[in-house]
Amino acid sequence: MKKLIPYFLAFVVLAGGYGYYEWNRPHQDLATAKEDVSIGANALLTAFESDENAANQLYLDKVIKVNGVIKSVEKSESGEITVILATDNDMSSVICNLNPDDTHPPNMKAGQNVSLKGLCSGYLMDVVLERCALAQK
């Protein structure tokens, strides 16, 4: 039994080290990441409005490159920037929350045509993309 104690301790140390590494691993840089899907803002919203379950299968937790016209750009008190892309539906849009770690957020204005990449987090009257970055051509 005493022969197993060093192996057990080594396992605990290795598992703890791996857990610490995973906990502190940086997020994927979405600006340079290959997108899983490239789609227009209107088509993305329409997919969720017509069949949310099927759209979740296609887009949820995937890197989405969305193209559209900026409806508005909002900055919160904490400095987080949200870009809202216009769609044909006046009540719903595609909301792109820019990456809060980005030290130099892009200068964007309403009416500008943009391509943004982000992780799709779902649909709540609007399609929401998180950790967005300006898509590199």
N, C-alpha and C positions, 0 to 999 in steps of 0.2 A: 504494500500500500504506500509506503514511504517513497518508493521509486516513482510513483505517479505524480507526486507533488510538484517536482520541477517541470514536468510536461504541462501540468495544469496551469502553473504560474506563467509559463511561456505562452500558452494559449491565451490567457487573460490579457497579458501585455500586448500581444499581437492584435487581438480583437479590439482592445481599447485604442491602440494606435490607428488601426484602420477606421474605426468609428470616428475618431477625432479628425482624420484626414477627410472623410466624407462630409462631416458636419461643416468643415471650413472650406470645402471645395468651391471655387468661384462659379458663378452662373455662366452658361454658354453665351458667347458674344453673338447676339442675333444679327448684328449688322453684317457680319461676314459668314454667318451660318447658311447652309443650303436650305432653302425653303422646301417644305413638304408639298405645299399647294400655293399656286399663284392665282388670285381671283380678284375681281372687281368688288368694290364695297356693296354695290346694289345686289349683285349676284350672291354674295355671302349672306346678306340680310334675308334675301328671298329664300335661300336654302333653309335657314333656321325658321322662318315664318311658315313655310309650307310643311316641313316635317322635321321637328326639332330632334327627335331621336336619331334619324338618319344623318342629320347634319352633325350631331355630336360624334357619331361614329367616324365621320369624315374629317372633322376639323378640331375637335376638342384635344387640348394638350399637344398640338402640332404647331410647327413653325409655319405661319401663314404670311405670305406676301400679299398685301391688299393695296389695290390701286384705287384712287378716288380724288375727289375735290374736297378741300378743307372747308367745312361749314363754320367751324370756330376753333380757336386755340385758347385754352383756359389754364391759368396758373393758380395753384392753391396757395394758401398761406405758408405751407411747409415747403413750397418751392417745386412741388411735383407738377409736371406739365401734361395736360391731356389734349389730344387732338381729336376732334369729332369730324368724321367724314360724312358728307351728305349722301343721302339716298333718295329714291323716289317716294319713300314713305316719310311724311312730315313728322310723324310721331316716333319714329325709330331711326337709329343711325348705327354706325360702327364707331365705337369708342376705343381709341388707342392711347393707353397710358404709357408715356415714354419711360425709358429705363431710368430709374432714380439715380443710378450710379454714373450716368453719363455726365461728365464734367463740362462738356461743351454741347448743350442741346442745339439742334439745328434751328435756324431762324425760319419760322413758317408763318404764313398769313392766310386769312380767309380768302377763298377763291383760287388758291394755288393748287395745282394738280400734283399729287405726291404718290410715292410708293413707300409703304412702311412694312417692316417685318416685325412680328410679335407672336407670342404664344396665345392661342385662343383659349380663353377661360370659360366661355359659355355664352348663354343668351338670357338676358333679363330685360325684355323690351328692347334692348340694344345688344348688338354683338360686342363683346369686350375682348380686347387684345391687351396683354400685359407685357412689360419690359420691351416696348417697341423701340425700334431704331430706324432711321432713314435707310432704305434699301440701297445698297451700292449697285450701280449699273453693271 
